Amino acid sequence: MATVTNIQDLRAIAMKKVPRAIFHYADRGSYDETTLKANKADLSAIPLRQRVMIDVSERSTKTTMIGEEVSLPLAIAPTGLTGLFHGDGEIHGCRAAQAAGIPFTLSTMSICSIEDVAAAVSKPFWFQLYVMKDRKFSESLIERAKAAKCSALVLTLDLQIQGQRHMDIKNGLAVPPKLTLANALDIATKPAWALSVLMGKRHSFGNLAVRKESDSLTTLSQWIAGQFDPSLSWKDVEWVRSIWPGKLILKGVLDVEDAKIAAQTGADAIVVSNHGGRQLDGAVSSISALPKVVDAIGGGKSEIWFDGGIQSGQDVLKAVALGAKGCMMGKSFLWSLAAGGQAGVAQAIEIIRKELDVSMALTGTKDIKNVDKSVLAL
């Protein structure tokens, strides 16, 4: 692997290693990508407050997220198609996260199944759920997550209708893939990636393999497209809560009124997120929404987390300073997985941890648990 100093270096390597369609699936957003760009720009615009002559010889990035000890306030977000960025990518990602002491979230739309990952790791992981039109199938996924001893369920709220991602259409990203001459030539120049994916346990959505539709990728794709449910409501959160006995995390809240309702459900954590700028284009950045949500419901039972552009330890520090108890990263995870498999993910986590540690020191901070707005030059 080339010399890597930050997450952007891993992104550059990933761009060269995986086919264009796969890279753009992680890298790009919906419509004009206004919200995608705002996520990064608004985080970058927040200034940190440099402090000097403070004894910071002993520092700690350790904290907890929903009662679980973590080496830094960061978790791997649920990402679809992870196993197409590297063969058995979900397993490699989970192993790297657990070795680093942070949580890993498996997506409903993963390539490796719940059972595949559970059999390959030694500790509990989190599972992300989409409530589909077929409620019985959604319930079966919850039962499988229970059987796998998943320690938390992450319920995604903001994908009842899918936003259009122009690059996915232009690249022919679909299940099954639309094989064009350009795609074929692109894949031909990525033999290491192709071998890795071909040698993986699965080549379609592992969690959906039990359905009869999975006999045909085309039929399965049609079934998935018809399963996003525009009728979803807060009653569905109550339903999930009634059948899931463990920790519940609600992901995809931007609006203060929605945050207040989410807090009333008794969720253990609420993730301020705009789905990485991949859903409603023109929505506010996650970091600009975070302080408003914290002001509205902070101090209650539900922890408040941040998701939307984490690419450095400085980003983590800024989110925590604005009231986030923890953060989630998606794009940075997929870039690092594509760049170097399990080792790449481990490297990304360590890069962010070191950046967080150094940034804490230079802002005169000793313990991440004590970080507040005083580390910001606002």
N, C-alpha and C positions, 0 to 999 in steps of 0.2 A: 504494500500500500504506500502511496506517495506520502510525503510529510504532511501531517494533519495538525493544524493548530486550533481550528474552530469548526463549528457545525457547517459553515459555508464551504469549507474544504471537503467535508463528507458529501455535501450536496453536489459539488462539482464532480467528484468521483462517481457518484451514483448516476449522474447524467450520462457518463461515458459507458457505464457497465450494463445498464438495463435498456430495453427498447423504449423508444420515444413515448409510445402510448402508455406504458406502465409508469414511466417517470412523470409524465404530465398528470396522470391520475392523482399522484400525491402532491404535485407541485402547484397545480393551478386551481382556480376557483370558478364560480358561476358567473355567467353573463359577462359584464364588462370588468369584473374582478375589482370593483371599487372597494368592497369590504375586505377582500383579501389584502389589498395594498394598505388599507387603513390599519389593519391589525399590526402590521410591521411598523408603519410610519408612526403611529400613535405611541407604541411602546418605545421606539427610538427617541421620540421627542421628550420623554420624561427625564429630567436631569437628576443625577445622583448628587448628594451633598458630600463633598470631600472633607474629611476631618483629619487632624494631625495631633501628634503628641498624646495619644490615648493608648494605654497598654492593651494590645490585642494579641498578646503572645499565646493565649489559649482561646480557641474558637471552636464552635460546634454548629454544624449544619443539620444536626439530628432533630427530629420532631416526631409528631404522630399525625396520621390521617385516618379519620374514623376509628381511632383507638389502636391502629396498627403502627408500630414503630417503623420509621423510615429514615434512611441515611441523609436525605434531604427532602424538602417538600415538593416532590415530583412523582408522578405516576405516568406510565405509558398509556396513552389514550387508546380507545378501540379504533382500529383501522380495518376497513374491508380489503379483501384481496391481498392480505399481507404475504401469503405464501407464494405470490407471483413476483415479489421483489427479491426473494431468495427462497430456494426450496426449503419447505418446512419452516418458513419464516416465523410463524407463530411460536413454534417450539424454541427456536433460537432466541427470539425476542424475550420470551418468558424466562428462559434460563439466564440471559444476561441481566434482566431486571432483578430477578431474585438474588443473583450473586452480588449485585450492587446494593441490595437492600431497599428496593423501591417496588411498588405494586405494578403488575401487568394486567391489562384488560383485554380479554379476547372478544372479538366482534362476532355478532350473529353471522355476518357475511365473511367469515374467515375461510381460508382454504383448509387448514387443519381443523378437525372437529374438537369439541369440548373434550371428548374422550381421548383423542390423540394427545392433546396437550397434558391432560391430567396424568396419563400413563408415562409421560416423558419428564415430568418435573416432580420435585419432592415436597413442594409447599403449595398452599392454596393460592389461587389467582382469582381475579374478578371476571365476571362475565357481563357483556353488554347485550341488552335485549331491545329488539324492535317489536312493538305490539302490532301484529299483522291482522289482516281481516280474518284469517283462520285462527281464531282465539284458542282452539284446542291445540293447534301446533305450537303457538306461543307458550301455552301452558306446559306442553311437553318439553320445550327448551328449558323452562324454569325447573322442571323435575330433573332434567339431565344435569343442570348446574348444581342442584342440591346433591345429586348422587356423586358428582365430581368434587364435592366439598368446597365449592367456590365460596370465598369469604365475603363477597359483596356482589350485588346486582346493580349494574349501571343501566338505567332506563333512559334511552334517548327520546327526547320530546319533540325535536325540531325537524323530523323527516317524514311528516305525514303526507307531504307531496314533495317530490324531488325537484330541486332547482336544476336548471339546465347548465351543464358544463360544456361549453362550446368545443374545447380541445378534445374531450372524450369522443364527441361525435366526429370531428375532423380526423381523429386518429383511428376511427373504427374500433374503439374499445367497447367490446360487448362480450357476452357469453352466449354462444361461442364467438371467438374473435372473428372479425371481418378481415379476411386475409387479402390484402391488396399487394401489388408488386412492391410498393414502397415499404410496407410492413415486413414483407418477406425478406427484402434486402437488409432492412434494419436488424431483424432477428439474426440473419446470417452473419452479421458482424459482431454478434454477442454470444459466441459459442459457450463460454463459461457460464453465463446466465442460463442459457437454454439447457445445458446439462444439469445444472443445479435444480432447476424447476422440474425437469423430466424425471429426476431421481427422487423427487419429493413423494411423500405418502399419497397425496391427492392432487388432482388437477381441476377440481371444481369446488363448489361450496360444501365443505365437509359436514357442517351442521344440518344441511338440507338433504344429505345423501339418503336418509331414511324415507324420503317421499317417493311415491311412484313416478312423479314427474322427473326425478333425477336420472331416469333411464335415458332421457334425451336432453342434451344441453339446451337445445332450442326450446323444448317444452318447459324446462326448468326456468330458463330466462323469462319466458312469458308468464310463468306462475309468479315469479318474484316481482315483476313489473306490476302485476295486478294486486299485490299484497300490501302495498303502502296504503294506509287507511286515512282518508281525509275526515272521517267521522270521529277520530280520536278526541277524547276529552279527559278532564280531571277524574272522571269516574273510572277510567281505565287505570289510572294510577292507584286508585283505591282498590281496584280488582287485583292488581299486581301485588300490592301491599298485603292483601288478604291471603295470598297463596305463597308469598316469599317470606320466610321467617327471619332471614338474616339482614345485614346492613343494606340499605337502599340509597342509591345515589341517583339524583335527577340531573341529567345533562342537557343543556340547550336553552338556558334561560338568559334573556337579555333585558327584558322589561321589568320595571319595579313592581307593577301590579301582578305580573306572573310570578315574580319571586315571592311576593307575600302569600299567594295561593300555594305555591310549592312548599313554603315553610310550614303551612298549616297541615300538610299531609304527614308531617312527622318524619320526613326524609332525613337521613343521617348527614347527607351532604347535597349541596346544590351547586352545579357547575355553571358558572357564567361563561357562555360560549355561543358563537355564531356559526358553529360547524366548520371552522377554519375558512370562512368566506366562501363556502361551497353550497349555500342554500339561498337565503334572501340577499341578493346583491343590493347595496344601498343601505343595508342595516349598519348600525354603529359598530365600531370596533369593540371587541370584548373588553379591552382595558379601559375604554372610556365608560363602559356600562358598569364595570366592577365597583367603583366607589359608591355609586347610587344604590346598588343592590346591598352593599355593606351597610350603608346608612339606614336602609329600610328594614333589614332583617338581621343585621349583625347582632351578636350577643344572644341569639336564640339557640334552640336545640340543634338546628342544622348548621353544619360547617359550610363555609362558602369557599369554593375553589375557582381557579381561573384556567381557561383553555382558549388559546387563540393567538399563536405566534411565538411560543417559547422557543427561542433559538440560542439562548445563552444563559449563563448564570446571572448576568445583570438583569435579564428579563424576569427571572424568578424572583430576584430581590425586589424589583419594582412592584411586581404583583403582590408579594407578601406585604410590602410596605403600604399598599393600598387596601389591605384587609383580607387578602386570600390566605386561607389556612394551608392550602396546597395548590399545586398546578398540575396540568396534564399536557403532554406533548404528543402530537401525531405526525406531522410532516417531518420533523427532525428525526423521529424514530424510523420512519420509512426510508429516509435518505441514508441514515447510518446502516440500516439493515441491508439496503441495496449495495452500499459501498463495501461492506465487509462482513456480512452475516452476523453471527453472535459476537465476534470480536469487534465489529464496527459499532454495534449497539452499546457494548460495554465501554468502548472508547468515547462515544457521544455522552453517555451518562457521566463519565469521569471528567470530561471536558467541562460540562455544565457545573458539576460539583466544585471543581477547582476554581472556575470563574466566580461562582457564588462565594466561595471561601475568601478569595482575594478581594472581591468587591466589598464584602462585609468588613474586612480588615481596613480597607481604605476609606470606609465610611465610619470607622470607629465603633464597629459592632462586633460583639463577642458571641452572641447566641442568636440563632435565627428565630427562636421563640420570642425574643424581645424586640424584633424589628417592627417599626411602625413608620408613620409618615415623616418622622424626624430624620430619616436617612435620605429624604428627597429634598432637592433644592427648589421648592415650589414657592 
